[in-house]
Amino acid sequence: MEASKPEKVKFVGDGIIIFHDVAGAMKGDRVTRASGYESKLVAPPPELRMGCDLALEVNLVEQPGIERIFKEKDVPYKHFMPLAKSAAQMCDIVKATDFGEWVMVKSGNMKLSFEKATGLVVNISGGGCPDIPYLNAEMVGKTLAEAPHPNELGYTLCATMLQRAYEESVNIYCGGNG
């Protein structure tokens, strides 16, 4: 009998950080993770969106430490705000749809579809960033294990969202224990 892997627990914070722009949110996510804090890129509440926006979900108890790190690493942000648990679920930007033989994982405006039996990436679509055709050419036709990570090849919001879709696709392909 095989030992089963423990189920991966998804991070759910109780607050979000609103940034001036997408690049700031992406830098904030890198800095918080590198500093040992848990964070997750999410869509900000609809009333705070100004286009292709991102916010950062965090635990508010860690706000003083995160603020200190942001000051040290020159990460500008607008403000921290509490987030009700129901709102946190609404802001999740990764969704999966099962089409029988294939699964499509959507993150933001990016979609990655793969074959369930083999993990073969069959399609990448969405977004409007200039690196998407390159990412498509590098990933489609390869298995999830063989395909490069989108964030290693691209530097745009679309590549970041495709990375999130890729990670969730790997998790789904591995039976939720990725």
trRosetta pair geometry for C-beta under 8 A, 3 or more apart (Angstrom, degrees):
i j d omega theta_ij theta_ji phi_ij phi_ji
4 177 7.5 -137 179 -89 79 158
5 177 4.0 117 75 -173 128 135
6 177 7.7 137 74 -133 32 104
7 176 6.4 -13 -137 136 88 111
7 177 6.6 -88 -111 -93 45 83
8 171 6.6 -90 45 -139 152 118
8 176 6.9 -155 28 163 99 67
8 177 6.3 156 -20 -130 97 40
8 178 6.8 -39 -22 54 150 62
11 38 5.0 -165 -133 171 139 123
11 39 7.6 49 135 83 154 4
11 40 5.2 171 86 -41 119 124
11 57 7.3 147 122 103 104 117
12 57 7.5 -55 -151 157 38 140
12 85 7.3 45 161 -137 130 83
12 88 5.6 92 -162 143 96 144
12 89 8.0 -3 -129 -68 125 70
13 16 7.4 130 90 -72 123 56
13 38 7.1 177 -72 106 104 101
13 39 7.3 3 -42 -122 145 49
13 40 6.9 -173 -3 25 109 101
13 57 4.2 163 37 160 118 86
13 58 4.7 136 -152 99 161 11
13 59 4.8 -126 -136 -61 93 50
13 60 7.4 125 171 -24 101 65
13 83 7.1 64 102 50 83 128
13 88 7.0 -174 66 -128 58 133
14 59 6.0 47 24 -134 89 56
14 60 5.3 -74 86 2 99 103
14 82 6.5 -24 148 -149 84 77
14 83 6.1 178 174 56 36 82
14 85 7.6 -31 -115 -72 77 72
14 88 7.5 -64 -109 -63 35 142
15 57 7.4 148 86 -153 39 56
15 58 5.7 -34 77 70 89 78
15 59 7.1 77 29 -169 95 14
15 60 3.8 90 -12 -65 140 98
15 63 7.2 -13 79 -70 158 111
15 80 5.7 26 158 180 133 96
15 81 6.2 172 -159 87 90 36
15 82 5.2 -59 -100 -110 91 37
15 83 5.3 157 -113 5 27 92
16 42 6.5 -93 -115 60 124 124
16 44 6.7 155 143 -117 151 75
16 45 8.0 169 44 -19 154 89
16 55 4.4 31 176 147 124 130
16 56 6.3 144 -160 72 70 43
16 57 5.3 -38 -98 -94 81 55
16 58 7.0 128 -114 19 29 77
16 80 7.4 168 89 -153 36 56
16 81 5.9 -15 60 60 80 85
16 83 5.1 75 -14 -51 94 132
16 91 7.4 -92 -74 161 145 172
17 25 7.8 163 94 -119 97 78
17 28 6.2 -141 95 171 141 154
17 55 6.3 168 73 -173 49 81
17 56 4.4 -10 48 58 103 102
17 58 6.1 35 -20 4 103 125
17 66 7.4 -128 -66 140 143 142
17 77 5.3 -32 173 -163 111 146
17 78 7.9 147 174 51 67 72
17 79 7.5 -160 -148 106 60 28
17 80 5.4 -31 -98 -98 73 67
17 81 8.0 151 -96 17 27 69
18 44 6.1 66 -113 -118 90 137
18 48 6.0 -91 -120 174 133 143
18 55 5.5 -33 -97 -118 54 109
18 77 6.8 124 81 -180 47 90
18 78 4.3 -43 100 58 98 119
18 79 5.6 7 45 54 105 67
18 80 7.9 -171 13 -86 75 19
18 81 6.6 31 -17 2 109 114
19 22 7.6 132 91 -83 129 14
19 24 3.8 178 -176 98 128 116
19 25 4.3 -152 21 -60 149 77
19 28 6.2 -145 -79 -10 132 142
19 54 7.1 2 38 83 124 76
19 55 6.8 177 6 -114 86 53
19 56 7.2 68 -32 -8 112 102
19 76 7.4 103 -152 104 83 69
19 77 5.0 -64 -103 -124 67 74
19 78 6.3 176 -119 -1 11 89
20 24 5.3 79 46 1 81 158
20 76 5.8 -4 3 116 127 113
20 77 7.2 -151 -14 -128 79 27
20 78 6.1 138 -62 -51 64 91
21 24 5.1 103 58 5 70 103
21 25 7.4 -132 103 -4 41 88
22 25 5.7 -55 -153 35 36 111
22 26 6.3 34 152 -18 69 105
22 52 5.8 -13 -65 112 140 95
22 53 6.6 -144 -75 -127 83 32
22 54 5.3 82 -130 14 73 106
22 157 4.9 -34 172 -82 147 125
23 26 5.7 -55 -148 37 33 111
23 27 6.3 31 154 -17 66 106
24 27 5.7 -55 -145 39 31 109
24 28 6.1 36 153 -23 65 107
24 75 6.6 124 -160 -171 81 76
24 76 5.7 -69 -128 74 132 78
24 77 6.4 164 159 -86 126 64
25 28 5.5 -52 -146 36 30 116
25 29 6.5 34 154 -22 63 102
25 41 6.4 97 151 -127 112 99
25 53 7.7 109 -25 -178 152 62
25 54 3.8 175 109 92 160 106
25 55 6.3 -102 -122 -102 130 15
25 56 5.7 -178 -152 -44 83 94
26 29 5.8 -50 -152 31 31 112
26 30 6.7 30 151 -16 63 104
26 41 7.4 15 -95 -98 58 137
26 54 7.0 70 -51 68 71 153
26 157 7.3 -130 -56 -96 130 68
26 160 5.8 -108 -113 -89 118 157
27 30 5.7 -54 -150 37 35 111
27 31 6.1 30 154 -17 68 110
27 73 7.9 -175 160 134 106 117
27 75 5.5 -169 117 -121 110 101
28 31 5.8 -58 -142 40 29 108
28 32 6.2 25 161 -18 66 108
28 39 7.5 -135 132 171 86 163
28 56 5.0 -111 113 -39 126 155
28 70 6.8 3 -120 -105 90 110
28 75 5.1 126 -88 179 73 135
28 77 6.3 72 -89 -76 140 120
29 32 6.1 -55 -142 37 26 106
29 33 6.3 20 161 -13 62 111
29 39 5.5 -157 -129 107 67 128
29 40 7.9 37 -127 -144 112 9
29 41 5.3 -26 -82 -59 148 97
29 56 5.6 -163 -72 -113 79 116
30 33 6.2 -65 -150 41 24 106
30 34 6.0 21 158 -17 64 114
31 34 5.8 -57 -141 40 27 110
31 35 6.2 18 159 -13 63 114
31 69 5.9 157 154 143 110 114
31 70 6.8 112 112 -92 149 60
31 73 4.9 168 -132 94 136 163
31 75 5.4 -119 20 -54 161 148
32 35 5.9 -68 -149 43 28 106
32 37 4.2 -72 -177 73 88 115
32 38 7.7 -33 143 83 113 12
32 39 4.2 62 98 -17 144 142
32 56 6.9 137 2 177 150 142
32 58 6.8 -110 -150 -101 157 120
32 66 5.9 3 -109 -126 105 106
32 69 7.0 126 -95 94 55 147
33 36 7.9 79 -178 -44 29 12
33 37 6.9 -90 -76 67 29 66
33 38 7.8 44 -102 -121 70 28
33 39 6.1 -106 -55 39 80 103
35 65 7.7 174 140 151 131 104
35 66 7.8 148 83 -109 144 60
35 69 4.8 -21 -89 -126 170 153
37 58 6.7 5 158 -140 123 109
37 59 7.8 -144 -166 35 97 95
37 62 5.5 141 -132 161 119 152
37 65 6.8 164 -75 106 127 119
37 66 5.9 61 -92 -84 175 98
37 69 7.6 -149 -6 19 132 158
38 58 7.3 146 90 -136 66 61
38 59 6.7 54 63 -10 103 107
39 56 5.1 -9 -172 -177 121 104
39 57 6.4 149 -163 74 61 56
39 58 5.1 -18 -107 -87 88 84
40 56 7.3 143 69 -160 36 58
40 57 4.4 -17 60 55 91 112
41 54 5.2 -21 -164 -168 103 124
41 55 7.6 140 -157 73 54 38
41 56 6.2 -36 -99 -103 52 64
41 57 7.7 -139 -58 12 4 85
41 93 7.2 -50 116 34 83 135
41 160 7.0 2 56 155 175 122
41 164 7.1 -110 65 -72 116 138
42 54 7.2 127 67 -162 32 71
42 55 5.4 -35 72 69 84 88
42 56 7.3 135 23 -116 83 14
42 57 4.8 60 -8 -32 130 110
42 88 7.7 -73 -126 -152 166 63
42 91 4.2 49 168 142 125 111
42 92 6.5 -57 -128 -94 103 32
42 93 5.9 168 -144 -14 49 103
43 49 7.2 -3 178 -89 93 122
43 53 6.9 90 -152 88 66 85
43 54 7.0 -68 -100 -115 41 50
43 55 7.0 39 146 20 15 94
43 91 5.3 -156 63 -159 73 74
43 93 4.9 123 -24 -77 97 112
43 108 7.3 149 -70 -102 105 76
44 48 4.4 -87 145 88 127 114
44 49 5.6 168 73 -73 101 72
44 53 5.2 -46 18 125 115 128
44 54 7.2 120 -26 167 89 13
44 55 3.9 106 -78 -31 85 124
44 91 7.1 -2 -127 -135 11 122
45 48 5.1 70 64 16 82 105
45 49 7.5 -138 94 -29 39 86
45 87 6.4 -20 -92 -166 109 122
45 91 6.8 -60 -72 -84 57 115
46 49 5.7 -44 -148 6 37 118
48 53 7.3 -154 117 136 81 164
48 55 7.6 48 102 -63 134 133
49 53 4.8 -158 -135 29 71 135
50 53 5.7 95 40 -58 70 124
52 108 7.8 52 -153 -168 88 127
52 109 7.9 -60 -121 -3 102 127
52 157 5.7 109 154 111 128 168
54 157 7.1 -167 -30 -135 125 111
54 160 8.0 -30 -76 109 160 144
55 91 7.4 -47 56 -171 120 138
57 83 7.0 -66 -127 36 91 162
57 88 6.6 94 -133 -140 134 99
57 91 7.1 148 -69 102 121 133
58 62 6.1 -111 167 68 111 114
58 63 7.4 123 111 -79 131 65
58 66 6.2 10 -166 -64 161 164
58 80 7.6 -67 59 -132 124 108
59 62 4.9 74 79 6 92 108
60 63 5.3 0 -167 -37 57 114
60 80 6.6 125 -123 166 89 128
60 82 6.3 -13 -64 -99 153 73
62 65 5.1 -58 -171 48 75 113
62 66 5.5 75 130 -26 91 105
63 66 5.8 -61 -140 41 29 108
63 67 6.0 32 162 -22 67 107
63 80 5.3 25 -126 -114 121 174
64 67 5.8 -54 -146 36 28 112
64 68 6.5 31 155 -21 63 105
65 68 5.6 -53 -151 33 32 113
65 69 6.4 29 153 -15 66 105
66 69 5.7 -54 -147 39 34 110
66 70 6.2 36 153 -21 67 106
67 70 5.7 -53 -145 37 30 113
67 71 6.4 32 154 -21 63 104
67 80 7.9 -74 -66 -32 105 129
68 71 5.8 -55 -152 33 30 111
68 72 6.4 26 152 -16 64 108
69 72 5.6 -56 -147 39 33 111
69 73 5.9 6 163 3 69 115
69 75 7.6 8 118 23 76 129
70 73 6.2 -68 -133 53 25 94
70 74 7.9 -102 170 74 55 3
70 75 4.0 -92 -144 64 81 105
70 76 7.8 140 173 -68 111 14
70 77 6.2 -44 -162 0 154 118
71 74 7.7 22 -176 -73 26 38
77 80 7.9 49 128 -53 135 66
83 87 5.2 -130 -172 88 82 117
83 88 5.1 100 134 -68 120 88
83 91 7.4 -54 -159 6 138 146
84 87 4.5 88 59 7 84 106
84 88 7.1 -144 93 -13 43 83
85 88 5.5 -48 -148 27 35 116
85 89 7.0 33 155 -17 63 99
86 89 6.0 -53 -158 33 35 109
86 90 6.7 33 147 -17 65 107
87 90 5.4 -55 -149 38 39 113
87 91 6.2 35 155 -21 69 108
88 91 5.9 -59 -148 36 30 109
88 92 7.5 53 149 -45 59 86
89 92 6.0 -28 -164 -9 40 114
92 95 7.6 115 116 -61 101 76
93 107 5.6 69 124 -160 92 64
93 108 5.2 20 171 -60 128 62
93 161 7.3 -83 135 -130 129 100
93 164 7.1 33 92 124 102 160
94 105 6.7 -3 -168 -178 91 98
94 106 7.2 164 -150 87 43 52
94 107 4.7 -6 -100 -99 78 89
94 164 5.5 -129 -81 151 118 112
94 165 6.7 -178 -130 -88 97 56
94 168 5.0 164 180 -51 136 155
95 105 7.4 167 87 -156 40 54
95 106 4.9 -11 61 60 89 100
95 107 7.9 171 21 -75 59 46
96 103 5.9 -6 -170 -178 107 110
96 104 7.1 157 -155 84 55 47
96 105 4.9 -21 -101 -103 82 76
96 106 7.6 -178 -82 19 32 69
96 168 6.4 -150 -62 146 112 124
96 172 6.0 144 -127 -77 158 149
97 103 7.0 158 80 -160 45 60
97 104 4.8 -9 58 59 98 96
97 105 7.9 -175 22 -79 64 33
97 106 7.3 33 -3 -7 103 107
98 103 5.5 -26 -106 -106 59 83
98 116 8.0 38 -143 -70 91 135
99 102 4.6 -10 66 69 111 86
99 103 6.9 -180 21 -89 79 28
99 104 6.4 51 -15 -9 119 98
99 113 7.8 -4 23 -145 135 117
101 115 6.2 -25 154 -142 89 79
101 116 6.1 -151 -179 23 37 102
101 117 7.1 -34 -156 -9 80 104
102 113 5.3 24 171 179 125 103
102 114 6.6 166 -152 85 81 30
102 115 5.7 -50 -98 -99 78 46
102 116 6.4 -156 -102 -21 21 85
102 122 6.3 -70 -122 37 131 143
103 113 6.9 176 88 -147 41 61
103 114 6.0 -13 57 59 86 79
103 116 5.8 93 -18 -75 100 92
103 169 6.9 159 96 -129 117 82
103 172 5.8 -140 132 127 167 150
103 173 7.9 -154 41 -66 140 76
104 111 5.5 -2 -175 -171 104 111
104 112 7.3 160 -154 82 56 37
104 113 4.4 -24 -98 -94 78 91
104 123 7.9 -24 -110 73 99 113
105 111 7.0 157 79 -152 43 59
105 112 5.2 -14 59 61 95 88
105 113 7.6 172 17 -83 63 40
105 114 7.9 2 2 10 104 100
105 165 4.4 150 109 -159 105 83
105 166 7.9 175 82 -53 138 21
105 168 4.9 168 -159 91 144 115
105 169 4.8 -134 8 -66 147 86
105 172 7.0 -169 -71 3 126 142
106 110 7.1 158 -153 87 56 45
106 111 4.8 -22 -98 -98 76 84
106 126 7.5 116 -136 -49 88 163
106 165 6.6 -25 -138 -107 9 119
107 110 5.4 -17 67 66 80 96
107 111 7.9 162 22 -85 60 38
107 112 8.0 5 11 6 102 100
107 161 4.4 178 112 -176 98 79
107 162 7.0 178 62 -78 119 20
107 164 3.9 161 -155 89 158 112
107 165 4.0 -139 4 -54 115 84
107 168 7.0 156 -61 13 118 132
108 126 7.8 147 101 145 78 137
108 127 7.6 53 108 -81 112 91
108 157 7.3 -137 163 155 169 98
108 158 7.8 -140 94 -113 135 48
108 161 3.6 -74 33 -127 127 143
108 164 7.5 95 -3 52 97 136
109 126 4.5 -180 145 175 72 113
109 127 5.0 137 99 -72 108 55
109 128 7.6 -13 113 -9 151 80
109 158 7.2 -54 73 -111 101 85
109 161 6.7 56 44 119 61 166
110 124 7.4 -13 -170 -170 94 88
110 125 7.7 159 -154 88 51 40
110 126 4.5 -178 -109 85 33 126
110 127 5.0 14 -79 -38 85 114
110 132 7.8 -155 -114 -115 105 115
110 158 5.7 129 -69 -160 121 72
110 161 4.2 144 17 111 123 110
110 162 4.5 -106 168 -71 156 71
110 164 7.9 120 67 55 123 93
110 165 5.5 -130 109 -12 104 141
111 123 7.4 -5 113 115 100 99
111 124 7.0 163 87 -154 60 43
111 125 4.9 -11 59 62 107 83
111 126 4.8 113 5 -14 84 128
111 165 6.7 177 -139 -138 22 157
112 121 6.5 -50 -171 -138 99 104
112 123 7.5 166 -154 91 37 59
112 124 5.5 -5 -106 -106 70 79
112 139 7.7 -61 -131 138 113 146
112 162 6.4 106 -52 -152 115 78
112 165 4.2 142 11 133 113 123
112 166 5.9 93 -21 -73 174 60
112 169 5.4 -76 102 -47 125 145
113 121 7.4 110 80 -161 50 59
113 122 5.2 -57 105 65 98 94
113 123 4.2 15 44 53 115 97
113 124 7.7 -153 22 -69 73 38
113 125 8.0 17 -6 10 107 100
114 119 5.8 -9 171 -161 131 39
114 120 6.2 161 -158 79 79 39
114 121 5.2 -44 -97 -98 91 48
114 122 6.2 148 -117 6 31 85
114 144 6.1 13 -128 -55 158 107
114 169 5.4 102 4 -166 136 126
114 173 6.7 -40 106 -72 145 122
115 118 4.9 16 94 44 120 92
115 119 6.8 -41 71 17 76 11
115 120 4.4 15 28 49 117 93
115 122 5.8 92 -39 -36 87 121
116 119 8.0 17 -161 -65 17 46
116 173 7.4 -168 -141 -112 52 74
118 143 6.3 -106 147 -108 86 105
119 143 4.4 53 100 -162 103 94
119 144 4.3 -90 178 13 109 101
119 145 6.5 50 123 -7 149 87
119 173 4.8 70 -105 -152 100 146
120 141 7.3 -16 -169 -148 100 21
120 142 7.4 177 -143 104 65 18
120 143 5.5 -53 -87 -94 52 63
121 124 7.0 10 172 -46 117 96
121 139 5.0 -55 108 151 163 90
121 140 5.3 -117 114 -109 101 41
121 141 7.0 -37 73 18 86 28
121 142 5.9 7 29 64 111 64
121 143 7.2 148 -8 -138 78 14
121 144 6.5 121 -51 -72 93 62
121 147 5.5 56 -12 -66 141 149
121 169 7.9 56 -97 152 90 159
122 140 6.8 40 -172 -146 14 89
123 140 6.5 37 -95 -114 25 118
124 132 7.2 -164 129 -169 114 88
124 135 6.3 -117 135 115 162 97
124 136 4.5 -152 64 -104 119 80
124 139 5.9 69 -37 76 140 127
124 140 6.0 -123 2 -58 98 102
124 162 6.8 32 -154 -134 121 124
126 132 7.7 -147 82 -137 52 144
126 158 7.5 178 112 -142 84 104
127 132 5.1 169 86 -79 123 140
127 156 7.9 114 -175 112 134 126
127 157 7.7 179 -135 95 113 83
127 158 3.4 84 -153 -124 148 122
127 161 6.9 169 -79 62 120 130
127 162 7.4 -50 -28 -48 149 105
128 132 7.6 -65 -125 -4 5 143
128 158 7.1 -166 42 -67 39 136
129 132 5.4 119 69 -30 78 98
129 154 7.3 88 118 -169 137 130
129 156 3.8 150 -158 124 149 159
129 157 6.5 178 -65 54 137 73
129 158 3.5 -151 16 12 129 132
129 159 6.9 -101 96 -22 155 79
130 133 7.9 -44 179 21 47 96
130 156 7.2 143 40 -48 70 152
131 134 5.2 -58 -165 45 63 116
131 135 5.8 65 139 -25 85 104
131 153 7.1 161 177 126 124 88
131 154 4.0 145 124 -122 149 106
131 155 7.0 126 -33 30 159 62
131 156 5.5 173 24 8 119 121
131 158 6.8 171 62 76 91 116
131 159 5.6 -9 89 -57 136 117
132 135 5.5 -54 -141 39 34 111
132 136 6.1 40 157 -24 67 105
132 154 7.8 47 -68 -109 44 150
132 158 5.4 -57 -68 141 104 148
132 159 7.9 -144 -77 -65 62 71
132 162 7.7 160 -115 -51 81 144
133 136 5.5 -53 -148 35 31 116
133 137 6.4 31 155 -19 65 106
134 137 5.8 -55 -148 37 31 110
134 138 6.3 22 156 -14 65 111
134 153 6.7 -157 124 156 111 122
134 154 7.3 152 80 -78 113 97
135 138 5.8 -62 -145 42 30 108
135 139 5.9 5 165 -3 68 119
135 150 5.5 33 -142 -128 130 94
135 153 5.9 150 -96 94 80 131
135 154 5.5 -24 -65 -41 122 131
135 158 7.9 -164 18 124 152 105
135 159 6.4 -176 -71 -107 146 86
135 162 6.1 58 161 123 155 170
136 139 6.5 -74 -137 45 21 95
136 140 5.6 8 -179 -12 67 118
137 140 7.1 -40 -108 34 16 100
138 142 7.9 -31 150 7 51 137
138 147 7.3 107 130 -156 78 80
138 148 5.6 -35 151 33 123 119
138 153 6.0 -178 61 -113 167 170
139 142 6.0 -103 -163 44 40 110
139 147 4.4 50 -138 -151 79 122
139 148 6.8 -106 -81 46 83 73
139 150 7.3 -15 -60 -75 143 86
139 166 7.9 -101 -138 -100 145 121
142 146 4.1 -126 -177 94 106 111
142 147 4.3 146 94 -72 120 76
143 146 4.7 84 50 13 80 102
143 147 6.8 -142 87 -18 35 88
144 147 5.9 -45 -133 25 28 115
144 166 7.3 158 -144 -163 94 80
144 169 5.8 -158 -112 121 133 109
144 170 5.2 171 164 -91 134 76
144 173 5.5 172 26 17 157 166
147 166 7.3 -136 103 -139 128 122
148 152 5.5 -112 171 68 105 123
148 153 5.6 85 116 -35 134 121
149 152 4.5 86 70 -4 91 108
149 153 7.6 167 87 -2 52 87
149 163 6.3 43 176 -124 88 96
149 166 6.5 156 -138 114 63 155
150 153 6.1 -75 -154 45 37 98
150 154 5.5 -23 174 29 79 115
150 159 4.8 -173 156 -164 102 74
150 160 7.8 -157 112 -65 116 15
150 162 4.1 178 -130 102 172 110
150 163 4.4 -136 65 -67 107 71
150 166 5.6 175 -3 -16 109 143
151 154 6.8 -69 -109 61 30 76
151 159 5.9 128 -93 145 50 102
151 160 6.4 58 -94 -101 103 54
151 163 4.2 25 -33 -85 103 146
153 159 6.9 -151 80 -139 73 129
154 158 6.9 -75 158 86 150 84
154 159 2.6 -165 100 -96 125 144
154 160 7.9 -123 102 -30 107 53
154 162 7.2 55 46 48 147 130
155 159 6.2 32 1 45 14 150
156 159 4.9 105 52 6 70 98
156 160 7.1 -127 103 -2 42 88
157 160 5.5 -55 -150 36 35 114
157 161 6.3 32 153 -16 68 105
158 161 5.8 -55 -146 40 31 108
158 162 6.2 32 153 -20 65 107
159 162 5.5 -52 -143 39 31 113
159 163 6.4 42 151 -27 63 100
160 163 5.6 -47 -153 27 31 116
160 164 6.9 33 149 -17 61 100
161 164 5.6 -48 -154 32 38 113
161 165 6.6 38 147 -17 66 102
162 165 5.4 -51 -147 38 37 113
162 166 6.1 44 150 -24 67 104
163 166 5.5 -51 -146 35 31 115
163 167 6.4 32 154 -20 64 103
164 167 5.8 -52 -147 34 30 111
164 168 6.5 25 155 -12 63 107
165 168 5.9 -58 -148 41 30 107
165 169 6.2 36 151 -25 65 107
166 169 5.5 -54 -148 34 29 115
166 170 6.5 31 154 -19 64 103
167 170 5.8 -51 -151 34 31 111
167 171 6.4 33 150 -19 63 107
167 178 7.6 161 -179 113 62 137
168 171 5.3 -52 -148 37 36 116
168 172 6.3 36 153 -19 68 103
169 172 5.8 -53 -146 37 31 109
169 173 6.1 30 155 -19 65 109
170 173 5.7 -55 -142 39 29 111
170 174 6.1 17 160 -9 65 111
170 178 4.5 132 126 -161 83 149
171 174 6.1 -63 -144 44 25 102
171 176 6.2 31 163 -126 85 32
171 177 7.6 156 -155 43 68 16
171 178 3.6 -125 -101 31 49 129
172 175 7.9 53 178 -63 30 12
172 176 6.9 24 -111 -67 39 58
172 178 7.5 -15 10 -24 32 134
173 178 7.0 68 59 -81 76 126
174 177 5.4 -109 130 69 103 67
174 178 3.7 133 42 -80 135 79
175 178 7.9 150 49 -44 52 75
